[in-house]
Amino acid sequence: MSAESRHAGPPAPAARAATAASLRALARGDVRASRRVALLTALYTGCVAAWALALTEVLVQAASAGALLGLAAATCGRIWLSRAIARAAAWQAFHIKSRLRRQTATAALADALPGTATGVAMSAVVDEIEALDGYFSRYRPAELEARVGPLLIAVAVAPASPVAAAILLATLVPFAAVMALAGGAASMEATRQFEALARLSGHFVDRVRALPVILAFQAEAAEAARVGIAARDVSRRTLNVLRIAFISSAALEFFSAISVALVAVYCGFSLLGLLPFKPLEALDFPAAFYALALAPEFYAPLRRLAAAYHEKQLGEAAANRLQPLWQALSAPLAAEPPGDADARLRSQPADLAAPSVHYRAAIVAAGDLDIGPVDLDAPAGALTVIQGPTGTGKTTLLAALMGRAPLKSGNIAIGDGHGAIQATGLEGISWAGQAPVFLPGTILENLMAAAPGITREAALAMAMRVGLGPALRRRSNGGDTVLDERGSGLSGGERRRLALARALLKPAPLLLLDEPTADLDSAAEKAMVRLIGETARGRTVIAATHSDALAAAASHTVRLA
């Protein structure tokens, strides 16, 4: 028996905060580049204040050679610092993208991203990681400048005109309101755009792989039309993102112009003595000119932030879709699992006899939930069934046994516990899940890959035994029907049966099955239970199931509450 507790995941705002934290962590990964951008930004703001002071001295007071030289130096400094900030941010973005692409591509090619289609992984490598470029090269520098730039400009204006500085600070409120309203809409549209792009990428890769089948059935026109529909969906969602970005930028430009006009009206009326109230300060022309020269510079960082704000939404949408990949990359399950330092996952070598399996106070992470603590014993060479309501963690417990789900605390031992189980290359474990992934190739090639040296006849016989006979007879190519990695062309039940046949053919001492009798009628279920019992002799079999017939055939049953 076992006890199990589940903890609710974080709400949507917490999930968004986690995505933003991941992006900040990526930026902090290159500490030197981040500090360089921050230092250059502060220097640029100081150079802007010096430029306004030099301009005031040249145009309002005596245009001495020293003043002209100072203005030229400040102007050149602004240009150089602006380009230096752009170069430093672009360099940082390049390094972050390169590191992520290298890690993601390596993991995808090594099959370290279970359940992720190759087309989706390559879309992440090419498109979604590229969407992070604008976030790091344009939005992050603009955000940093918008945080410190206006405050430093207001501090520079305050000695000349405290009222003008107060007006500048007060007009920040409309900016914040408009950016908050635009941000929510842009975020949703950006997420939809990336989902459509990932669907198009996966659809295109699948159709290219299945091109011989498409041509054989003369379905190229229909498939081209489907690809066109997916492409038009991407175009429509991209235009929606751009529309929101342009509208929000126009609104912010409007408020910026109004705010500068307020400062200009105040300074002009104050100099002319036309203020409808008693002046709060004695404002002369040089001070008024200096305040007006800095007023556009006060809003310039905010305008640049507004122009780059849609880059933030695109970057966060891409990061949200990349989160599962990042979690797989940042938590290699073959290494030390997160959480309790005493958590360990051990197995016996794959070439030994059927092992026993033991869970001891095991708590397994399932996304934002925790499964456990679980205590479970599966005797060697016997069929053990795990039963329980949907959502109690049966599949997650099997995934932890393969190193596909993080073990947070407790212990999972396979056999005598000698040797470390690996997240890939699990030669001693055979697995059939509810969402199988196949090798691009024929049905028989997928079966024969599970047991090197097996004949076509033996593979075909196993396909018949699991109930794939009618499916093969309906297809002109039979066992030579070409599949993509998702098994397109087969029904959900047929894909699960093919995965089960592949698992039964693999000569592994430990066999893990997830709902092997799902969606079967009574007669087919009895035949499948009998087949599992016959084929699994001499192996340790652990099956997660709702089937009472399979539980009745088991030598050991564990029920999860």
HELIX and SHEET records of a PDB file:
HELIX    1   1 ALA A   12  ARG A   28  1                                  17    
HELIX    2   2 VAL A   31  LEU A   59  1                                  29    
HELIX    3   3 ALA A   65  LEU A  109  1                                  45    
HELIX    4   4 THR A  118  SER A  123  1                                   6    
HELIX    5   5 ALA A  124  GLU A  128  3                                   5    
HELIX    6   6 ILE A  129  GLU A  130  1                                   2    
HELIX    7   7 LEU A  132  GLY A  134  1                                   3    
HELIX    8   8 TYR A  135  TYR A  139  3                                   5    
HELIX    9   9 ARG A  140  VAL A  157  1                                  18    
HELIX   10  10 PRO A  162  ALA A  170  1                                   9    
HELIX   11  11 LEU A  172  ARG A  209  1                                  38    
HELIX   12  12 LEU A  211  ALA A  216  1                                   6    
HELIX   13  13 GLU A  220  LEU A  272  1                                  53    
HELIX   14  14 PHE A  285  ALA A  307  1                                  23    
HELIX   15  15 TYR A  309  SER A  330  1                                  22    
HELIX   16  16 LYS A  394  LEU A  401  1                                   8    
HELIX   17  17 ILE A  443  ALA A  450  1                                   8    
HELIX   18  18 ARG A  456  ARG A  465  1                                  10    
HELIX   19  19 GLY A  469  ARG A  474  1                                   6    
HELIX   20  20 GLY A  478  ASP A  480  5                                   3    
HELIX   21  21 GLY A  492  LEU A  505  1                                  14    
HELIX   22  22 SER A  522  THR A  535  1                                  14    
HELIX   23  23 ASP A  548  ALA A  553  1                                   6    
SHEET    1   A 4 ARG A 344  ARG A 346  0                                        
SHEET    2   A 4 LEU A 407  ILE A 414  1                                        
SHEET    3   A 4 VAL A 357  ALA A 366 -1                                        
SHEET    4   A 4 LEU A 369  ALA A 378 -1                                        
SHEET    1   B 5 ILE A 429  ALA A 432  0                                        
SHEET    2   B 5 LEU A 510  ASP A 514  1                                        
SHEET    3   B 5 THR A 540  ALA A 544  1                                        
SHEET    4   B 5 LEU A 383  GLN A 387  1                                        
SHEET    5   B 5 HIS A 556  ARG A 559  1                                        
SHEET    1   C 2 GLY A 441  THR A 442  0                                        
SHEET    2   C 2 VAL A 482  LEU A 483 -1                                        
END                                                                             
